[in-house]
Amino acid sequence: MEDTNDLRVALDAIARRAWTEALDRFEMLDASSQLPPAHLEQFAFAAGLVGAFDRSVGLFERAHAQYQHDGDVRGQARTAFWLGFGFMERGELAQAGGWFARAERVLGTTDTDCPERAYIGIPEALQLLEAGNAASSLRAFEEITTAGQRFGDRDLMAIGCLGAGQSLLQLGEVKRGVSSLDEAMVGVVAGEVSPVVCGIVYCATIQACQLTFDLARAREWTDALSRWCESQPDLVPFRGRCLVYRSELMQLRGDWQEAATEAERARAHLAEPPHPAIGVALYRRGELGRLRGTHEAAERDFHAAADHGYRPFPGLALLRLAQGRVDEAVGTITEALDAASDWTERVSLLAAVTEIAAAAGRPDQAQATASELGSIATSLNTSYVRATAALATGVAALARREPDVAMPALEDALGLWLVLRAPYEAARARELIAQAATSVGDADRARYELATARETYEVLGAADDLRRTAAGRTASPGGLSPRELKVLHLVATGMTNRAIAQQLGISEKTVARHLSNIFGKLGVSSRSAATAFAYRHNLVSD
């Protein structure tokens, strides 16, 4: 009777996604009685979801052995599949292949039509997708989806739709691909699929959204994944990748400190035991270091990312440019571009090649890569790629000394970056607009755009950009930027941070950063001292 109650509690904990509680209950049951293989499977999943991978492997192996003893072919195949899948997720492909082969061999002993036959087709479909044979992988994943519908297996349906969507994106059929990904997510959001498959679909869908530069969907699904992870505090798998996605989105919207924090949390989370995605976390941390001017730290992170199998481009090439090693930057980024056949990878590389080629005095190369990027933007038609292409067009035109051509492209880029709420990219567009305005003799426009760009660079902590634009800095009391002068004026009138944020249409956190910069520049430590400075320099009326 006691075992029955403990089992009921363990199963209830699984239903509530209280994985540690479920694991503890199963441990008690396992110590006192012989668990049947079906319960060993649930025990194994719970162990895996709290990060106890070796424990999970042992439990799946026990369940597999019991199914083998009982002559349960489906149970043997199912446990062999999940063992193989777990090893595959960890990058241990030899063991993964062995268990997948066993699952296939076991099912070969029977003609029974069952869901497990579709499951053992998943590894082959993934291999086709990774090999770039998207047409064949699409057919394979469609068959998996059909099998899921036939057997009423929601996990199979979700995995099939996910793989089909990824295949369609690789084929360039973005609209159909996104639709298939959305269909996969329907079952996830509705709670129809198992926790492991939930995490797989979440992460793969967000990655696909980022690869196709669909930022709105990436933000929506990343927020949903964050909520899903937070609802299960003891969940270990998927959390690291969630933090990487959050870091990338935070970087884009200008929350660099928060992005760095999330990237480091992701790195730490993925380090023990080492997960293949740790390379992405290291690259993200390196990118933030590059943008903030910490070159040595960025270089270490880029090389560490490469050591973990992640190609650190375009970040490493752009770091070489920032270090003044222009020839190395050209060679590195050109080699990376030559090796990239996937259009999703080429977008960021083409933008970097354009910038590096322009800096290296290669206007023809800059023009060629900007044109290719423009063609991709036309076919893809997402705001992010259009903004990236417009900026590259402006960079290439300035390299050819055609400011009249550059100006409208850069203004288009600025408008798109502002809509996308990407402050650093908008500041880069403003800086380039200032260059174009200077070339055509519009000094007022040049001063305004450069001062506004510098203001953003200061808030973000973009050290290299600040040094590069130092010569064009306009004089102001205390060296304050136009936005800092406005914030100081409002502080001197007695407004709170919240009121200032509402007045200027920015966040309270941004107001606080402005105040920190103002205090540092003026050498003061209080609002009252800053207010006194404002009155002394006639920045506010009595």
LUMDOGU-111487 format. One record per residue (C-alpha): x, y, z; residue in three letters. Coordinates in steps of 0.5 Angstrom, whole numbers, plus 2048, in hexadecimal, padded with zeros to 3 digits. Each point is the difference from the previous one (the first is absolute). Layout:
N
XYZALA;...
END
This chain:
542
800800800MET;806805802GLU;8037FE7F9ASP;7F98027FCTHR;800807804ASN;8078017FEASP;7FF7FF7F9LEU;7FA804800ARG;804806803VAL;8057FF7FBALA;7FC8007FALEU;7FC806803ASP;807803800ALA;8017FF7F9ILE;7F98037FEALA;802806804ARG;8078007FDARG;803800807ALA;8067FC7FDTRP;8057FF806THR;7FA7FE804GLU;7FE7FB7FBALA;8077FD800LEU;800800808ASP;7FA7FC800ARG;8027FB7FBPHE;8077FF803GLU;7FC7FE807MET;7FC7FB7FCLEU;8067FD7FCASP;8037FF807ALA;7FA7FC802SER;7FD7FC7FASER;8017FE7F9GLN;7FE8067FCLEU;7FC7FD7F9PRO;8048037FAPRO;7FA8057FEALA;802804807HIS;8077FF7FFLEU;7FF8047F9GLU;7FD805804GLN;805800806PHE;8058017FAALA;7FD8067FDPHE;800803807ALA;8077FF801ALA;8028037F9GLY;7FC806801LEU;803802807VAL;8077FF7FCGLY;8027F9803ALA;8027FD7F9PHE;8047FA802ASP;7FA7FE805ARG;7FB8017FASER;8047FC7FCVAL;8017FA805GLY;7F8800801LEU;7FF8007F9PHE;8047FA7FFGLU;7FD7FD806ARG;7F98017FDALA;8037FD7F9HIS;8037FA803ALA;7F97FF804GLN;7FC8017F9TYR;8057FB7FDGLN;7FF7FB805HIS;7F88007FFASP;8018007F9GLY;7FD8077FFASP;8028027F9VAL;7FD807800ARG;803801807GLY;8077FE7FEGLN;8008057FAALA;7FD806804ARG;805800805THR;8067FE7FBALA;7FD8067FCPHE;800805806TRP;8077FE803LEU;8038017F9GLY;7FC8077FFPHE;803802807GLY;8077FE7FEPHE;7FF8047F9MET;7FE806804GLU;807800804ARG;8047FF7FAGLY;8027F9801GLU;7FE7FD7F9LEU;8037F9801ALA;7FC7FE806GLN;7FA8037FCALA;8017FD7FAGLY;8017F9804GLY;7F9801803TRP;7FC8027FAPHE;8037FA7FCALA;7FD7FC806ARG;7FA803800ALA;7FF7FE7F8GLU;8037F9801ARG;7FB7FF806VAL;7FA8027FBLEU;8027FC7FAGLY;7FE7FA804THR;7F9802800THR;7FB8027FAASP;7FC804806THR;7FE8077FDASP;801805806CYS;803807802PRO;8077FD802GLU;8017FF7F8ARG;7FF8087FFALA;804801806TYR;8067FC7FDILE;7FF8047FAGLY;802807803ILE;8087FF800PRO;8007FF7F9GLU;7FC8067FEALA;804804805LEU;8067FD7FCGLN;7FD8027F9LEU;7FF807803LEU;807801803GLU;8037FE7F9ALA;7FC8057FCGLY;7FB7FB7FDASN;7FA804802ALA;7FB7FD7FAALA;8027F9803SER;7FF802807SER;7FA8047FFLEU;7FD7F97FDARG;8027FC806ALA;7FD805805PHE;7FA8017FDGLU;7FF7F8801GLU;802801807ILE;7FA805801THR;7FB7FB7FCTHR;8027FB805ALA;7FF804806GLY;7F98027FDGLN;7FF7F87FFARG;8017FE807PHE;7FE807803GLY;807801803ASP;801807801ARG;807800801ASP;8017FD7F9LEU;7FC8057FDMET;804806803ALA;8077FD7FEILE;7FD7FF7F9GLY;7FD8077FFCYS;807803803LEU;8047FC7FCGLY;7FC8017FAALA;800808801GLY;8087FF801GLN;8007FD7F9SER;7FC8057FDLEU;804805802LEU;8067FD7FEGLN;7FD8007F9LEU;7FE807800GLY;7F97FF801GLU;800805806VAL;7F8801800LYS;7FE7F8800ARG;8067FF805GLY;7FE805805VAL;7F97FD800SER;8027F9801SER;804803806LEU;7FA804803ASP;7FC7F97FFGLU;8057FD804ALA;800805806MET;7F87FF800VAL;8017FA804GLY;806802804VAL;7FC806803VAL;7F97FC800ALA;8047FB805GLY;7FF7FA7FBGLU;8077FE800VAL;8057FD805SER;805805804PRO;8067FD7FCVAL;7FD8017F9VAL;7FD807802CYS;807802802GLY;8037FE7F9ILE;7FA8037FCVAL;801807804TYR;8088007FFCYS;8007FE7F9ALA;7FA8057FETHR;803806803ILE;8077FE7FCGLN;7FC7FF7FAALA;7FD807801CYS;807803801GLN;8037FD7FALEU;7FA8037FCTHR;801807804PHE;7F87FF802ASP;802804806LEU;7F8801802ALA;7FF7F9800ARG;8077FF804ALA;7FE804805ARG;7F97FD801GLU;8037F9801TRP;806802804THR;7FB803805ASP;7FC7FA800ALA;8067FC801LEU;802804806SER;7F97FF803ARG;8007F97FFTRP;8077FF803CYS;7FF805806GLU;7F97FB801SER;8057FA801GLN;806803805PRO;8037FA800ASP;8007FF7F9LEU;8087FF7FDVAL;7FF7FE7F9PRO;7FE8067FBPHE;801805805ARG;8088027FDGLY;7FD8017F9ARG;7FA804803CYS;805805803LEU;8048007F9VAL;7FA8027FDTYR;7FF805805ARG;807803800SER;7FF8017F8GLU;7FA804800LEU;802804806MET;8068027FCGLN;7FC8027FALEU;7FC805805ARG;806803803GLY;7FF7FD807ASP;8087FE7FFTRP;8017FF808GLN;7FA7FB800GLU;8027FC7FAALA;8077FF803ALA;7FD7FE806THR;7FC7FB7FDGLU;8057FD7FBALA;8057FF806GLU;7FA7FC804ARG;7FF7FC7F9ALA;8077FF800ARG;8007FD807ALA;7FA7FC7FFHIS;8037FD7FALEU;8077FE803ALA;7FE7FB804GLU;7FF7FB7FDPRO;8038037FAPRO;7FA8017FBHIS;8018017F8PRO;7FD807801ALA;805803805ILE;8048027F9GLY;7FA8057FFVAL;800803807ALA;8078017FFLEU;7FF8037FATYR;7FB805802ARG;804802806ARG;8068017FBGLY;7FB8057FCGLU;7FE804806LEU;808801802GLY;8018027F9ARG;7FB805800LEU;802803806ARG;8078007FEGLY;8037FB805THR;8047FD7FAHIS;8047FB804GLU;7FA7FD804ALA;7FC7FF7F9ALA;8067FD7FDGLU;8007FB805ARG;7F97FE800ASP;8008007F8PHE;8067FB800HIS;7FC7FC806ALA;7FA8007FCALA;8047FD7FAALA;8037FB804ASP;7F97FD802HIS;7FE8007F9GLY;7FD8067FETYR;8038057FBARG;801807803PRO;7FE8047FAPHE;7FF8057FEPRO;802802807GLY;8077FE800LEU;8018047F9ALA;7FD806803LEU;804800806LEU;8068007FBARG;7FE8067FDLEU;7FF804807ALA;8077FE801GLN;8028037FAGLY;8037F97FDARG;7FC8027F9VAL;8037FB7FCASP;7FF7FA805GLU;7F9802800ALA;7FF8007F9VAL;8037F97FFGLY;7FC7FD806THR;7F98037FEILE;8017FE7F9THR;8027F9801GLU;7FA7FF805ALA;7FB8037FALEU;8037FB7FBASP;7FF7FA805ALA;7F8803801ALA;7FB7FD7FBSER;7FA801805ASP;7FD8077FETRP;7FE801808THR;8077FF802GLU;8028057FAARG;7FC806802VAL;805802806SER;8067FE7FCLEU;7FE8047FALEU;7FF806805ALA;8077FF803ALA;8037FF7FAVAL;7FD8077FDTHR;803803806GLU;8077FD800ILE;8008017F9ALA;7FF807800ALA;805802806ALA;8057FC7FCALA;7FF8047FAGLY;7FC7FB7FBARG;7FA8047FEPRO;7FF7FB7FAASP;8007FA805GLN;7FB804805ALA;7FB8017FAGLN;8007F97FEALA;7FE7FE807THR;7FB805802ALA;7FD7FE7F9SER;7FF7F9802GLU;7FE802807LEU;7FB8047FCGLY;7FD7FB7FCSER;7FF7FB806ILE;7FC806804ALA;7FC8017FATHR;7FE7F87FFSER;8007FF808LEU;7FC807802ASN;801800807THR;802807804SER;8067FE803TYR;8037FD7F9VAL;7FE8067FCARG;803805806ALA;8067FC7FFTHR;8008017F9ALA;7FF807800ALA;805801804LEU;8057FC7FCALA;7FE8047FATHR;802807803GLY;8067FD803VAL;8027FE7F9ALA;7FE8067FDALA;804804804LEU;8067FC7FFALA;7FF8027F8ARG;7FF807802ARG;7F98017FEGLU;7FD803806PRO;7F98027FCASP;7FF7F87FFVAL;8027FF807ALA;7FB805804MET;7FA7FD7FEPRO;8027F9801ALA;803802807LEU;7F9803802GLU;7FC7FA7FEASP;8057FC805ALA;7FF805805LEU;7F8800800GLY;8007F8800LEU;805800806TRP;7FC805804LEU;7FA7FB7FEVAL;8037FA802LEU;803804807ARG;8077FE7FEALA;804806803PRO;8077FE7FETYR;7FE7FF7F9GLU;7FC806800ALA;806804803ALA;8057FD7FAARG;7FB8037FBALA;800807803ARG;808800800GLU;8007FE7F9LEU;7FA8057FEILE;805805803ALA;8067FE7FCGLN;7FB8017FAALA;7FD806802ALA;807803801THR;8027FE7F9SER;7FA8047FDVAL;802806804GLY;7FA7FF805ASP;804802807ALA;7FA801804ASP;7FD7F97FEARG;8077FD801ALA;801803807ARG;7F97FE803TYR;8007F87FDGLU;8077FF803LEU;7FE803807ALA;7FA7FC800THR;8047FA7FEALA;806801805ARG;7FA801805GLU;7FE7F97FFTHR;8077FD800TYR;801803807GLU;7FA7FD803VAL;8027F97FDLEU;807801802GLY;8027FF7F8ALA;808802802ALA;8027FF7F9ASP;7FB8047FDASP;801806805LEU;8078007FEARG;7FF8007F9ARG;7FB805800THR;804805805ALA;8028057FBALA;7F98027FEGLY;7FE801807ARG;7FC806801THR;802805806ALA;7FB800806SER;800802807PRO;8047FA804GLY;8007FC7F9GLY;7F97FE801LEU;7FD7FD7FASER;7F98037FDPRO;7FC7FB804ARG;804801806GLU;7FF807800LEU;7F87FF800LYS;8007FB805VAL;804805805LEU;7FB8057FEHIS;7FB7FC802LEU;8037FE807VAL;801807801ALA;7F9802800THR;7FF7FA805GLY;7FD7FB7FCMET;8017F8802THR;8037FB7FCASN;7F97FD7FEARG;7FE8077FEALA;8068017FCILE;7FF7F97FDALA;7F98027FEGLN;8018077FDGLN;8067FD7FCLEU;7FD7FA7FEGLY;8057FB803ILE;8017FB805SER;802802808GLU;8067FC7FFLYS;8028047FATHR;7FF806804VAL;8047FD806ALA;8067FF7FBARG;8008077FDHIS;800803807LEU;8067FB802SER;8048037FAASN;7FE807802ILE;8027FF807PHE;8077FD7FDGLY;8018067FBLYS;7FE805805LEU;8047FD806GLY;7FA801804VAL;7FC7FA804SER;7F9803802SER;7FA8037FCARG;801806804SER;8078017FEALA;7FE7FF7F8ALA;7FB805801THR;804805803ALA;8057FF7FAPHE;7FA8017FBALA;7FE806803TYR;807803800ARG;8017FE7F9HIS;7F98037FEASN;7FD7FA7FELEU;7F9801804VAL;7FD806801SER;7FF803807ASP;
END
